[in-house]
Amino acid sequence: MSTVHPTDADSPGEPLQSIDELVETFRSAEKPTSAFLVGTEHEKFGFLRVPGAEAQPPLPYDGPRGIESILQAIVDDPAESASPDGPWVPALDRGRIIALFKGRESITLEPGGQFELSGAPFRTVHETSAEVVAHMRLLARICDPKGVGFIGMGFHPTATWDEMPMVPKARYEIMTRYMPRVGRRGLDMMKRTATVQANYDWENEADLVAGYQMALGVSPLVAALFASAPFYEGKPSGAVSERQRVWTDTDPDRSGFPQAILDKDFSYERYVDWVLSVPMYFVRRDGLHHDVAGASFRTFMGEGLDVDGQRIKATMRDWNDHLTTIFPEVRMKRVLEVRSADCGPAARVSALPALYKGLLYDHQARSAALGLMDTPTGAELTTLRKDIALAGFGASYRGKPVLALCEQLLDIARAGLQRQRCLNDRGEDESIFLAPLDETVASGKTWAEHLLDLYRGPWDGSLAPLWGAVEFWRE
């Protein structure tokens, strides 16, 4: 979830005059294909190392080993300060550190203290993968002496909701009050899930429409490929992705597979129309987040809202804030953001940007992937996501096994990456990053099922070995 850069002035700007300005938000993001980039974001759960424990304590926000202490240590780290981009700059919310910024990357916090690296955009997956590796090395240098580790899973394997910290961020307090009104699992989504995301560009409106519809259509298959959340409060949950199961019961107004995006007449304007129908969370004025949860952005634009005793109207900053509160499986801001993958082991983080780069940045691959799902409806994708959350590769779509569809999707993406020929210094193209997914498909079992096999076999029903198996930089 987005955080305001600490150098941004708290000026909301001038009121919006027309919906055309909102449409221009997306039209002005168009780029020539020669300027296309890819960025990676990933979230992870911190924990305090207790050797041999079944349930490692979640990383608290406060204290000498807590989240704020780690963020401050990164700011103070001499090696980081000496880098070409200079030191990390902290962002504060009511005097507490809630994010760090350096150059075009940031370290932000999800509501339950999940650390998120929002990476800079790069030309190749080789570069964004190197950034992930550098981030892991930074965390290892700062956190190992503190006895702190991080795991890659889609849902926290042992902690209850109350055991997870709450990051002191005003927008999260507003969401905590609102979420129970619009779904039973929204609070779980906030504090106990973690994902990998990737961001992409588009050339023009037609390119965006084709890419968006393809990316949304295959997203349940991507959920199966990355399923890594089989445990709930220390026991098997009955799902291969508890995270995906959470999303099936989280605020349907702003999540899932909006039919408007899949319709033949989809456009920038149709997306704006859908976003305007999604209830608001907050308005920022005078350095504060004001709770307007449930309000209409259309009303905010036209008639204004009463905020702290004043009637105010929506500005472009308000629109950009509102865009960050929209959670479909693929989201459009000034980049196209894919969101359906569970976080997993570090080796799988770079597989997501590679997979979708192969599908989105090669027209032949994009067309083949569109044909794979053959014009799905939002209702079909919703049902498929529910089935995949429970059965993984054992689910089916229109009578076709999901395992076979995932195998075809990987082949399509691999061919797309090979045609792009973005090579590293060893002459390897970006398809090397698909290797963990190839292994998963070849086994016929999701990564979650691999963990369940270990739990029921060599681990003898204990989760104590899990932490070492999925801990970043130690796996």
C-alpha positions as CSV (number, residue, x, y, z in Angstrom):
1,M,0.0,0.0,0.0
2,S,1.3,3.4,-1.0
3,T,3.0,5.8,1.4
4,V,3.6,9.5,0.7
5,H,7.2,10.5,0.1
6,P,8.6,12.5,3.0
7,T,9.7,15.4,0.8
8,D,6.1,15.9,-0.6
9,A,4.5,19.2,0.5
10,D,1.2,18.8,2.1
11,S,-0.7,20.7,-0.6
12,P,-3.8,19.0,-2.0
13,G,-3.8,21.1,-5.2
14,E,-6.6,22.7,-7.1
15,P,-10.1,21.1,-7.3
16,L,-10.7,18.8,-10.2
17,Q,-12.9,20.2,-13.0
18,S,-13.9,17.1,-15.0
19,I,-13.6,13.4,-15.4
20,D,-11.3,14.0,-18.4
21,E,-8.6,15.0,-16.0
22,L,-8.9,11.5,-14.4
23,V,-8.7,9.8,-17.8
24,E,-5.6,11.8,-18.6
25,T,-3.9,10.2,-15.5
26,F,-3.6,7.0,-17.5
27,R,-3.2,8.5,-21.0
28,S,-0.2,10.5,-19.8
29,A,1.5,7.3,-18.6
30,E,1.8,5.9,-22.1
31,K,5.4,5.1,-23.2
32,P,7.2,4.0,-26.3
33,T,8.1,0.3,-26.1
34,S,11.8,1.2,-26.0
35,A,11.2,2.9,-22.6
36,F,9.3,-0.1,-21.0
37,L,10.5,-1.0,-17.6
38,V,9.6,-3.6,-14.9
39,G,9.6,-3.2,-11.1
40,T,9.2,-5.7,-8.3
41,E,7.5,-5.4,-4.9
42,H,7.5,-8.0,-2.2
43,E,6.2,-8.2,1.3
44,K,7.6,-10.4,4.1
45,F,6.9,-11.3,7.7
46,G,9.5,-10.5,10.3
47,F,10.0,-12.6,13.4
48,L,12.2,-12.8,16.5
49,R,14.3,-15.9,16.4
50,V,13.6,-18.4,19.1
51,P,15.6,-21.6,18.3
52,G,13.4,-24.7,18.0
53,A,10.2,-22.9,18.6
54,E,7.0,-24.0,16.7
55,A,5.8,-20.4,16.5
56,Q,8.4,-17.7,16.2
57,P,7.1,-14.4,17.7
58,P,6.0,-11.9,15.1
59,L,8.3,-8.8,14.9
60,P,6.9,-6.0,17.1
61,Y,6.8,-2.4,16.0
62,D,8.4,-1.1,19.2
63,G,11.5,-2.0,21.1
64,P,15.2,-2.5,20.5
65,R,14.5,-5.4,18.1
66,G,11.3,-3.9,16.6
67,I,10.4,-2.6,13.2
68,E,11.0,1.1,14.0
69,S,14.4,0.2,15.4
70,I,15.3,-1.7,12.2
71,L,14.2,1.1,10.0
72,Q,16.2,3.6,12.0
73,A,19.3,1.3,11.8
74,I,18.9,1.3,8.0
75,V,18.8,5.1,8.0
76,D,21.9,5.2,10.1
77,D,23.8,2.5,8.3
78,P,27.2,3.9,7.0
79,A,27.3,1.7,3.9
80,E,23.8,2.8,2.8
81,S,24.6,6.5,3.4
82,A,27.7,6.2,1.2
83,S,25.8,4.7,-1.7
84,P,25.3,6.9,-4.9
85,D,21.7,7.6,-4.0
86,G,22.6,8.7,-0.5
87,P,21.0,7.7,2.8
88,W,17.5,6.4,3.2
89,V,15.0,9.2,4.1
90,P,12.4,8.3,6.7
91,A,8.7,9.1,6.3
92,L,6.8,9.8,9.6
93,D,3.2,9.5,10.6
94,R,2.6,11.4,13.9
95,G,6.3,11.2,14.7
96,R,6.7,7.4,14.1
97,I,8.7,6.0,11.2
98,I,6.4,4.2,8.7
99,A,8.5,4.1,5.5
100,L,12.0,4.8,4.0
101,F,12.8,6.2,0.6
102,K,16.0,6.2,-1.5
103,G,16.1,7.1,-5.1
104,R,13.2,5.3,-6.8
105,E,12.9,2.5,-4.3
106,S,11.2,2.5,-0.9
107,I,10.7,0.3,2.1
108,T,7.2,0.5,3.4
109,L,5.1,-1.3,6.0
110,E,1.8,-3.2,5.6
111,P,-0.6,-3.0,8.5
112,G,0.7,-6.0,10.3
113,G,4.3,-4.9,10.1
114,Q,5.0,-6.8,6.8
115,F,8.2,-5.2,5.3
116,E,7.6,-4.3,1.7
117,L,10.4,-3.4,-0.8
118,S,8.9,-1.3,-3.5
119,G,11.6,-1.6,-6.1
120,A,12.8,0.9,-8.7
121,P,11.8,0.3,-12.3
122,F,14.5,-1.4,-14.5
123,R,14.8,-2.5,-18.1
124,T,15.4,-6.1,-17.3
125,V,14.5,-8.7,-14.7
126,H,18.2,-9.3,-14.2
127,E,18.4,-5.8,-12.7
128,T,15.3,-6.0,-10.6
129,S,16.5,-9.4,-9.2
130,A,19.8,-7.9,-8.3
131,E,18.0,-5.2,-6.4
132,V,16.1,-7.9,-4.4
133,V,19.4,-9.6,-3.6
134,A,20.9,-6.3,-2.4
135,H,17.8,-5.7,-0.2
136,M,18.2,-9.1,1.4
137,R,21.9,-8.4,2.1
138,L,21.0,-5.1,3.7
139,L,18.4,-6.8,6.0
140,A,20.8,-9.6,6.9
141,R,23.4,-7.1,7.9
142,I,21.0,-5.1,10.0
143,C,18.8,-7.9,11.4
144,D,21.1,-10.9,12.1
145,P,22.8,-9.2,15.0
146,K,19.3,-8.4,16.4
147,G,18.2,-12.1,16.1
148,V,15.5,-11.0,13.6
149,G,14.6,-13.0,10.5
150,F,12.0,-12.7,7.7
151,I,10.0,-15.5,6.0
152,G,8.3,-15.7,2.6
153,M,4.8,-17.0,2.8
154,G,1.4,-15.8,1.6
155,F,-0.3,-16.1,5.0
156,H,1.4,-16.0,8.4
157,P,1.7,-19.7,9.4
158,T,1.3,-19.4,13.2
159,A,0.3,-16.0,14.5
160,T,-3.3,-15.0,15.5
161,W,-4.6,-11.7,14.4
162,D,-4.1,-10.2,17.8
163,E,-0.5,-11.4,18.0
164,M,0.5,-9.4,14.9
165,P,1.5,-5.8,15.5
166,M,-0.4,-2.8,14.1
167,V,1.7,-0.3,12.3
168,P,0.8,3.2,13.7
169,K,-0.3,4.6,10.4
170,A,-3.5,6.7,10.2
171,R,-4.9,5.2,7.0
172,Y,-4.6,1.7,8.6
173,E,-6.7,2.8,11.6
174,I,-9.4,3.9,9.2
175,M,-9.3,0.6,7.3
176,T,-9.4,-1.4,10.5
177,R,-12.7,0.3,11.4
178,Y,-14.2,0.0,7.9
179,M,-13.1,-3.5,6.9
180,P,-15.5,-5.5,9.1
181,R,-18.4,-3.7,7.4
182,V,-17.6,-5.1,4.0
183,G,-16.3,-8.7,4.4
184,R,-15.3,-11.2,7.1
185,R,-11.6,-11.5,6.2
186,G,-10.5,-7.9,5.5
187,L,-8.7,-7.6,8.8
188,D,-6.8,-10.8,8.0
189,M,-5.9,-9.3,4.6
190,M,-4.4,-6.3,6.3
191,K,-2.3,-8.1,8.9
192,R,-1.7,-11.7,8.0
193,T,-1.1,-11.8,4.2
194,A,2.0,-11.1,2.1
195,T,2.4,-11.0,-1.6
196,V,4.8,-10.4,-4.5
197,Q,3.8,-7.8,-7.1
198,A,5.3,-6.5,-10.3
199,N,4.7,-3.3,-12.4
200,Y,4.6,-2.8,-16.1
201,D,4.2,-0.1,-18.7
202,W,1.9,0.2,-21.8
203,E,2.2,2.0,-25.2
204,N,-1.3,3.2,-25.8
205,E,-4.9,2.6,-24.8
206,A,-5.3,-0.5,-27.1
207,D,-2.0,-1.9,-25.7
208,L,-3.2,-1.3,-22.1
209,V,-6.6,-2.9,-22.7
210,A,-5.2,-6.1,-24.3
211,G,-2.5,-6.4,-21.6
212,Y,-4.8,-5.7,-18.7
213,Q,-7.5,-8.2,-19.8
214,M,-4.8,-10.9,-20.4
215,A,-3.1,-10.2,-17.1
216,L,-6.4,-10.3,-15.2
217,G,-7.6,-13.4,-17.0
218,V,-4.6,-15.5,-16.2
219,S,-4.2,-14.3,-12.6
220,P,-5.9,-17.3,-11.0
221,L,-3.3,-19.5,-12.8
222,V,-0.6,-17.3,-11.4
223,A,-2.1,-17.8,-8.0
224,A,-1.8,-21.5,-8.4
225,L,1.8,-21.2,-9.6
226,F,2.7,-19.2,-6.5
227,A,0.5,-20.8,-3.9
228,S,2.5,-20.7,-0.6
229,A,0.0,-20.4,2.3
230,P,-1.1,-23.8,3.6
231,F,-1.0,-23.1,7.3
232,Y,-3.4,-21.2,9.7
233,E,-2.4,-20.6,13.3
234,G,0.0,-23.5,13.4
235,K,-2.0,-26.1,11.6
236,P,-2.9,-27.0,7.9
237,S,-5.7,-24.7,6.9
238,G,-7.2,-27.0,4.2
239,A,-6.1,-24.6,1.5
240,V,-3.0,-24.3,-0.6
241,S,-3.4,-20.5,-0.4
242,E,-5.1,-19.1,2.7
243,R,-4.2,-15.7,1.3
244,Q,-6.3,-16.3,-1.8
245,R,-9.1,-17.6,0.4
246,V,-8.9,-14.4,2.5
247,W,-9.3,-12.3,-0.7
248,T,-12.6,-14.2,-1.5
249,D,-14.2,-12.5,1.5
250,T,-12.6,-9.1,1.5
251,D,-14.5,-5.9,0.4
252,P,-15.9,-7.1,-3.0
253,D,-16.5,-3.5,-4.1
254,R,-12.7,-3.0,-4.6
255,S,-11.2,-6.4,-5.1
256,G,-11.3,-9.5,-7.3
257,F,-12.1,-9.5,-11.0
258,P,-14.3,-6.5,-12.1
259,Q,-16.4,-7.4,-15.1
260,A,-15.9,-3.8,-16.4
261,I,-12.2,-4.6,-17.0
262,L,-13.1,-7.8,-19.0
263,D,-15.8,-6.3,-21.2
264,K,-15.2,-5.7,-24.9
265,D,-15.7,-1.9,-24.5
266,F,-13.1,-1.6,-21.7
267,S,-11.1,1.7,-21.9
268,Y,-9.4,4.3,-19.7
269,E,-12.8,5.9,-19.2
270,R,-14.5,2.7,-18.2
271,Y,-11.7,2.1,-15.6
272,V,-12.3,5.6,-14.2
273,D,-16.0,5.0,-14.1
274,W,-15.4,1.7,-12.1
275,V,-12.9,3.4,-9.7
276,L,-15.4,6.2,-9.1
277,S,-17.9,3.6,-8.0
278,V,-15.6,2.3,-5.2
279,P,-16.2,3.8,-1.8
280,M,-13.5,6.0,-0.4
281,Y,-11.4,5.4,2.8
282,F,-9.9,8.8,3.7
283,V,-9.0,12.4,2.7
284,R,-5.7,14.0,3.5
285,R,-5.7,17.6,4.7
286,D,-3.3,19.6,6.9
287,G,-1.1,16.6,7.5
288,L,-3.9,14.4,8.8
289,H,-5.9,11.5,7.4
290,H,-9.7,12.2,7.8
291,D,-12.0,9.2,7.9
292,V,-14.6,9.4,5.1
293,A,-14.9,5.6,4.7
294,G,-17.9,4.8,2.5
295,A,-18.1,8.2,0.8
296,S,-18.5,8.6,-2.9
297,F,-15.6,10.1,-4.9
298,R,-18.2,11.3,-7.5
299,T,-19.8,13.3,-4.7
300,F,-16.4,14.5,-3.5
301,M,-15.7,15.8,-7.0
302,G,-19.2,17.4,-7.7
303,E,-20.6,18.6,-4.4
304,G,-17.7,18.2,-2.1
305,L,-17.4,16.6,1.4
306,D,-17.5,18.0,4.9
307,V,-14.1,17.4,6.4
308,D,-13.2,18.8,9.8
309,G,-15.9,21.5,9.6
310,Q,-15.0,22.6,6.0
311,R,-16.6,21.8,2.7
312,I,-13.8,20.6,0.3
313,K,-13.7,19.2,-3.2
314,A,-11.5,16.5,-4.7
315,T,-8.1,17.3,-6.2
316,M,-5.7,15.2,-8.3
317,R,-3.9,14.2,-5.1
318,D,-7.1,12.9,-3.7
319,W,-7.6,10.9,-6.9
320,N,-4.1,9.4,-6.7
321,D,-4.8,8.5,-3.0
322,H,-8.1,6.9,-4.0
323,L,-6.3,4.8,-6.7
324,T,-4.1,3.3,-3.9
325,T,-7.2,1.9,-2.1
326,I,-8.4,-0.2,-5.1
327,F,-7.4,-3.9,-4.8
328,P,-8.4,-5.9,-7.9
329,E,-6.1,-8.8,-8.8
330,V,-4.5,-6.5,-11.4
331,R,-4.5,-2.8,-10.7
332,M,-3.9,0.2,-13.0
333,K,-2.3,3.3,-11.6
334,R,0.5,4.9,-13.8
335,V,1.7,1.4,-14.2
336,L,-0.1,-2.0,-14.5
337,E,0.4,-3.8,-11.2
338,V,-0.1,-7.6,-11.0
339,R,-1.1,-8.7,-7.5
340,S,-2.2,-12.4,-7.4
341,A,1.0,-14.1,-6.2
342,D,1.6,-15.3,-2.7
343,C,5.0,-14.4,-1.3
344,G,7.3,-17.4,-1.2
345,P,11.0,-18.2,-0.8
346,A,13.5,-15.6,-2.1
347,A,14.2,-17.7,-5.2
348,R,10.6,-17.3,-6.3
349,V,10.4,-13.5,-5.9
350,S,11.9,-12.7,-9.3
351,A,9.8,-15.4,-11.0
352,L,6.8,-13.1,-11.0
353,P,8.2,-10.1,-12.8
354,A,9.8,-12.6,-15.3
355,L,6.5,-14.4,-15.9
356,Y,4.5,-11.3,-16.7
357,K,7.2,-9.6,-18.6
358,G,7.2,-12.6,-20.9
359,L,3.5,-12.3,-21.3
360,L,3.0,-8.5,-21.5
361,Y,6.0,-7.3,-23.4
362,D,5.8,-9.7,-26.3
363,H,2.6,-9.4,-28.5
364,Q,2.8,-13.0,-29.7
365,A,2.9,-14.2,-26.1
366,R,0.1,-11.9,-25.0
367,S,-2.2,-13.1,-27.7
368,A,-1.5,-16.7,-26.9
369,A,-2.2,-16.1,-23.1
370,L,-5.4,-14.3,-24.0
371,G,-6.5,-17.3,-26.0
372,L,-5.6,-19.7,-23.2
373,M,-8.5,-18.3,-21.0
374,D,-10.8,-17.5,-24.0
375,T,-12.6,-14.4,-22.8
376,P,-13.4,-15.3,-19.2
377,T,-16.1,-13.6,-17.2
378,G,-15.5,-12.0,-13.8
379,A,-17.8,-14.7,-12.3
380,E,-15.8,-17.5,-13.8
381,L,-12.5,-16.1,-12.5
382,T,-14.0,-15.6,-9.1
383,T,-15.1,-19.3,-9.0
384,L,-11.7,-20.4,-10.4
385,R,-9.8,-18.4,-7.7
386,K,-11.9,-20.1,-5.0
387,D,-11.2,-23.5,-6.4
388,I,-7.5,-22.9,-6.8
389,A,-7.2,-21.6,-3.2
390,L,-8.3,-25.0,-2.0
391,A,-7.2,-27.4,-4.7
392,G,-4.3,-25.7,-6.4
393,F,-3.3,-27.5,-9.6
394,G,-6.2,-30.0,-8.9
395,A,-8.8,-27.3,-9.9
396,S,-10.2,-27.1,-13.5
397,Y,-11.4,-24.3,-15.8
398,R,-14.1,-25.1,-18.4
399,G,-13.1,-28.7,-18.0
400,K,-9.4,-28.1,-18.5
401,P,-7.0,-29.1,-15.7
402,V,-5.3,-26.0,-14.1
403,L,-2.0,-27.9,-14.0
404,A,-2.0,-28.2,-17.8
405,L,-3.0,-24.6,-18.2
406,C,-0.2,-23.5,-16.0
407,E,2.3,-25.5,-18.0
408,Q,1.1,-23.8,-21.2
409,L,1.3,-20.4,-19.5
410,L,4.9,-21.0,-18.5
411,D,5.8,-22.1,-22.1
412,I,4.1,-19.0,-23.5
413,A,6.0,-16.7,-21.1
414,R,9.3,-18.5,-21.7
415,A,9.0,-18.0,-25.4
416,G,8.1,-14.3,-24.9
417,L,11.2,-13.8,-22.8
418,Q,13.4,-15.6,-25.2
419,R,12.2,-13.4,-28.1
420,Q,13.0,-10.3,-26.0
421,R,16.6,-11.5,-25.6
422,C,17.5,-9.5,-22.5
423,L,20.7,-11.2,-21.6
424,N,22.9,-11.1,-18.5
425,D,26.7,-11.1,-18.5
426,R,26.7,-14.9,-18.9
427,G,24.5,-14.7,-22.0
428,E,21.4,-16.0,-20.2
429,D,17.9,-14.5,-21.0
430,E,15.3,-13.7,-18.4
431,S,13.6,-17.1,-18.7
432,I,16.2,-18.4,-16.1
433,F,13.9,-16.8,-13.5
434,L,11.1,-19.2,-14.3
435,A,13.1,-22.2,-13.1
436,P,11.3,-22.4,-9.7
437,L,7.9,-22.4,-11.4
438,D,9.1,-25.0,-13.9
439,E,10.0,-27.3,-11.0
440,T,6.7,-26.7,-9.3
441,V,4.7,-27.6,-12.4
442,A,7.0,-30.6,-13.2
443,S,6.3,-32.0,-9.7
444,G,2.5,-31.6,-10.2
445,K,2.3,-30.0,-6.7
446,T,2.1,-26.4,-5.6
447,W,4.9,-25.1,-3.3
448,A,2.3,-25.2,-0.5
449,E,1.8,-28.9,-1.0
450,H,5.5,-29.4,-0.9
451,L,5.5,-27.8,2.5
452,L,2.5,-29.9,3.6
453,D,4.4,-33.1,2.5
454,L,7.3,-32.0,4.7
455,Y,5.0,-31.2,7.6
456,R,3.3,-34.6,7.4
457,G,6.5,-36.5,6.7
458,P,10.0,-35.5,7.8
459,W,8.8,-32.7,10.1
460,D,6.5,-35.1,11.9
461,G,3.7,-32.6,12.4
462,S,5.9,-29.8,13.6
463,L,6.3,-26.3,12.2
464,A,9.6,-25.7,13.9
465,P,11.6,-26.6,10.8
466,L,9.4,-24.4,8.6
467,W,11.1,-21.2,9.6
468,G,14.5,-22.3,8.3
469,A,12.9,-23.7,5.1
470,V,11.3,-20.3,4.1
471,E,13.5,-17.8,5.9
472,F,15.0,-15.2,3.5
473,W,18.8,-15.3,3.1
474,R,19.0,-18.6,5.0
475,E,16.8,-20.9,3.0
